[in-house]
Amino acid sequence: MTNQSRKLLYRILKKLQLFFSEIYRNSIDILFIEYKMFYSLFIISKLFVTIQYFSGLEACGMDIGKRMKELRIQYGLTQQELADRSELTKGFISQLERNQNTPSIGTLLDIIQCLGTTPAEFFTDEEPEQIVFKNEDFFTKVNEDKHNIIEWVVPNAQKDSMEPVRLTLKAGGSSDIMQPHSGEEFGYLIKGTVKIYYGGKSHVLHAGESFYLKAGKKHYIENPGSRDAVLIWVSTPPSF
């Protein structure tokens, strides 16, 4: 625990000692005792919250000042603008960013709110969620037997609600047979011509056309042509 947190805890403990000693000196007045007991419990709860707060910051090794500065710059704020928003001084903000001072819980929450974020987002160490995926992110599987190539254009999509793939069918190639499931599927044919076998029927799909089906029947896609066919195929829930 830092010297500053130790000093703060020491001051709170001294206050507790004074309150309890005063209770015994005034033990005749029951209402006074109840009031002091209530206030003492409030101080104790504040003590535990303070211990948890400082211990948590030290345990996770988080650099509060660095995080504050990152978010301030990210939102295009100067130290003076952040100080004005949070009703603090520019000097105090500067001290916090250089870790020369430690904010109280209330002050830190006010600053977090003024930075336009939440405590959960402020304290998280997770990497930002990936939104854009490039070719080097894709995972590719080649099936020589069925003459197809499946590219998972959103890696690890199996853990999400839907799973998109880019399917390339060589001449005479086909997809795996999809077993019935409770989900739904959508596809868009980028180039070529394919046949969709759904239940006991087949449907022809040309480039620029799409399909949508409830996956309650066996189905698969086949390329009857002499050229490659490429389509985007999305399943919810993931099933590829």
C-alpha positions in Angstrom: 0.0 0.0 0.0 1.3 3.5 -0.8 2.3 6.0 1.8 -0.7 8.2 0.9 -3.2 5.4 1.4 -1.5 4.4 4.7 -1.9 8.1 5.9 -5.5 8.1 4.9 -6.3 4.9 6.7 -4.4 6.1 9.7 -6.6 9.2 9.9 -9.8 7.2 9.6 -8.7 4.9 12.4 -7.9 7.8 14.6 -11.4 9.2 14.0 -12.8 5.8 15.0 -10.8 5.8 18.2 -12.1 9.2 19.1 -15.7 8.3 18.3 -15.7 5.1 20.4 -14.0 6.8 23.3 -16.6 9.6 23.2 -19.4 6.9 23.2 -18.2 5.5 26.5 -17.8 9.0 28.0 -21.4 9.8 27.1 -23.0 6.4 27.8 -25.9 7.9 29.7 -27.5 9.4 26.5 -28.8 6.4 24.6 -29.8 8.5 21.5 -26.3 9.9 21.4 -24.8 6.4 21.6 -27.1 5.2 18.8 -26.1 8.2 16.6 -22.4 7.6 17.3 -22.7 3.9 16.6 -24.4 4.6 13.3 -21.8 7.1 12.3 -19.0 4.8 13.4 -20.4 2.1 11.2 -20.5 4.5 8.3 -16.8 5.4 8.9 -16.0 1.7 9.1 -17.7 1.0 5.8 -15.8 3.9 4.3 -12.6 2.4 5.6 -13.2 -0.9 4.0 -14.2 0.7 0.7 -11.1 2.8 0.8 -8.9 -0.3 1.6 -10.5 -2.2 -1.3 -10.1 0.8 -3.7 -6.4 1.3 -3.0 -5.6 -2.4 -2.7 -7.4 -3.0 -6.0 -5.3 -0.4 -7.8 -2.1 -1.7 -6.4 -2.9 -5.4 -7.0 -3.8 -4.9 -10.7 -0.7 -2.6 -11.2 -2.9 -0.2 -13.1 -1.4 3.2 -14.1 -4.3 5.5 -13.4 -2.5 8.6 -14.7 -1.5 7.0 -18.0 -5.0 5.7 -18.6 -6.5 9.1 -17.9 -4.1 10.8 -20.3 -4.7 8.2 -23.0 -8.5 8.8 -22.8 -8.1 12.6 -22.6 -6.0 12.7 -25.8 -8.3 10.2 -27.5 -11.3 12.5 -27.0 -9.3 15.6 -27.9 -9.4 17.3 -24.6 -6.8 19.5 -23.0 -5.9 19.3 -19.4 -7.7 22.6 -18.8 -10.9 21.4 -20.6 -10.9 18.2 -18.5 -10.3 20.2 -15.4 -13.3 22.5 -16.2 -15.6 19.6 -16.9 -14.7 17.9 -13.6 -14.5 21.1 -11.6 -10.9 20.6 -10.7 -7.7 22.5 -11.4 -5.4 22.0 -14.3 -2.6 21.5 -11.9 -4.4 18.7 -10.1 -5.2 16.9 -13.4 -1.5 17.3 -14.3 -0.5 15.7 -11.0 -2.9 12.8 -11.5 -1.6 12.1 -15.0 2.0 12.0 -13.7 0.9 9.9 -10.7 2.0 12.5 -8.3 -1.4 12.5 -6.6 -4.1 9.9 -6.0 -7.8 10.8 -6.6 -10.5 9.9 -4.1 -13.1 7.4 -5.3 -15.6 10.1 -5.9 -13.2 12.3 -7.8 -12.0 9.4 -10.0 -15.6 8.5 -10.9 -16.3 12.1 -11.8 -13.3 12.2 -14.1 -14.2 8.9 -15.7 -17.7 10.3 -16.4 -16.2 13.6 -17.8 -14.0 11.4 -20.1 -17.2 10.0 -21.6 -16.6 6.4 -20.5 -17.6 4.0 -17.7 -15.6 2.5 -14.8 -15.8 -0.9 -16.4 -14.2 0.4 -19.7 -11.7 2.6 -17.8 -10.3 -0.3 -15.7 -10.4 -3.0 -18.3 -7.1 -4.3 -19.7 -8.6 -6.0 -22.6 -7.6 -5.2 -26.2 -10.2 -3.2 -28.2 -12.7 -5.4 -30.0 -11.6 -6.2 -33.6 -14.1 -4.7 -36.1 -12.2 -5.1 -39.4 -10.7 -8.4 -40.6 -8.2 -8.6 -43.4 -7.0 -11.4 -45.6 -4.2 -12.3 -43.2 -6.8 -12.8 -40.5 -8.7 -15.4 -42.4 -8.5 -19.1 -41.7 -8.6 -21.4 -44.8 -9.5 -25.0 -45.2 -9.1 -26.9 -48.6 -11.2 -30.0 -49.2 -9.6 -31.9 -52.1 -12.3 -34.6 -52.1 -15.2 -32.1 -52.5 -13.2 -29.6 -54.6 -14.0 -26.6 -52.3 -12.2 -24.0 -50.3 -13.7 -22.6 -47.1 -12.4 -19.3 -45.7 -13.5 -18.2 -42.3 -13.5 -14.5 -42.9 -14.2 -13.7 -39.2 -11.9 -15.9 -37.1 -13.4 -17.5 -34.0 -16.9 -16.6 -35.1 -18.0 -20.0 -33.8 -18.4 -18.3 -30.4 -20.7 -15.6 -31.7 -24.3 -15.7 -32.8 -23.6 -16.1 -36.5 -20.7 -17.5 -38.6 -19.8 -16.1 -42.1 -17.6 -18.0 -44.5 -16.5 -17.4 -48.1 -16.9 -20.7 -50.1 -15.2 -21.3 -53.4 -16.5 -24.3 -55.3 -14.3 -25.6 -58.1 -16.0 -27.0 -61.2 -18.1 -30.0 -60.1 -17.4 -29.2 -56.4 -19.8 -29.1 -53.6 -20.2 -28.2 -50.0 -20.5 -30.6 -47.1 -24.0 -31.8 -46.5 -25.5 -29.6 -43.8 -27.6 -31.5 -41.3 -30.9 -30.1 -40.1 -30.6 -27.6 -37.3 -32.8 -24.9 -35.7 -31.0 -22.0 -37.2 -31.2 -19.9 -40.4 -28.8 -19.3 -43.3 -28.2 -16.7 -45.9 -25.9 -16.6 -48.9 -24.8 -14.3 -51.7 -23.3 -15.6 -54.9 -20.3 -13.4 -56.0 -19.6 -15.2 -59.2 -20.5 -18.4 -61.1 -23.7 -20.5 -61.0 -24.6 -23.0 -58.3 -27.4 -25.3 -57.3 -28.8 -25.4 -53.8 -30.3 -28.7 -52.7 -32.8 -28.2 -50.0 -34.8 -31.1 -48.8 -36.0 -32.9 -52.0 -35.8 -29.8 -54.2 -33.0 -27.9 -56.0 -32.7 -24.2 -56.8 -30.4 -22.5 -59.3 -28.5 -19.4 -58.1 -26.7 -17.0 -60.5 -24.0 -14.4 -59.7 -25.5 -11.4 -58.0 -28.4 -13.4 -56.5 -28.9 -14.5 -52.8 -30.7 -17.2 -50.9 -32.2 -17.4 -47.4 -33.5 -20.6 -45.8 -34.5 -22.1 -42.5 -32.1 -24.9 -41.8 -34.6 -27.5 -40.8 -33.8 -29.8 -43.7 -30.7 -31.4 -45.1 -29.1 -29.1 -47.7 -25.9 -28.5 -49.6 -24.6 -26.4 -52.5 -23.1 -27.7 -55.7 -21.3 -26.1 -58.7 -22.5 -27.8 -61.9 -20.5 -25.4 -64.1 -17.0 -25.5 -65.6 -15.8 -22.4 -63.7 -15.2 -21.5 -60.1 -18.2 -20.3 -58.1 -17.7 -18.0 -55.1 -20.2 -17.1 -52.5 -20.6 -15.7 -49.0 -22.5 -18.0 -46.7 -23.7 -17.0 -43.3 -25.2 -19.4 -40.7 -26.9 -18.6 -37.4 -26.1 -20.2 -35.0 -22.6 -21.2 -36.3 -22.6 -24.5 -38.0 -19.6 -24.7 -40.5 
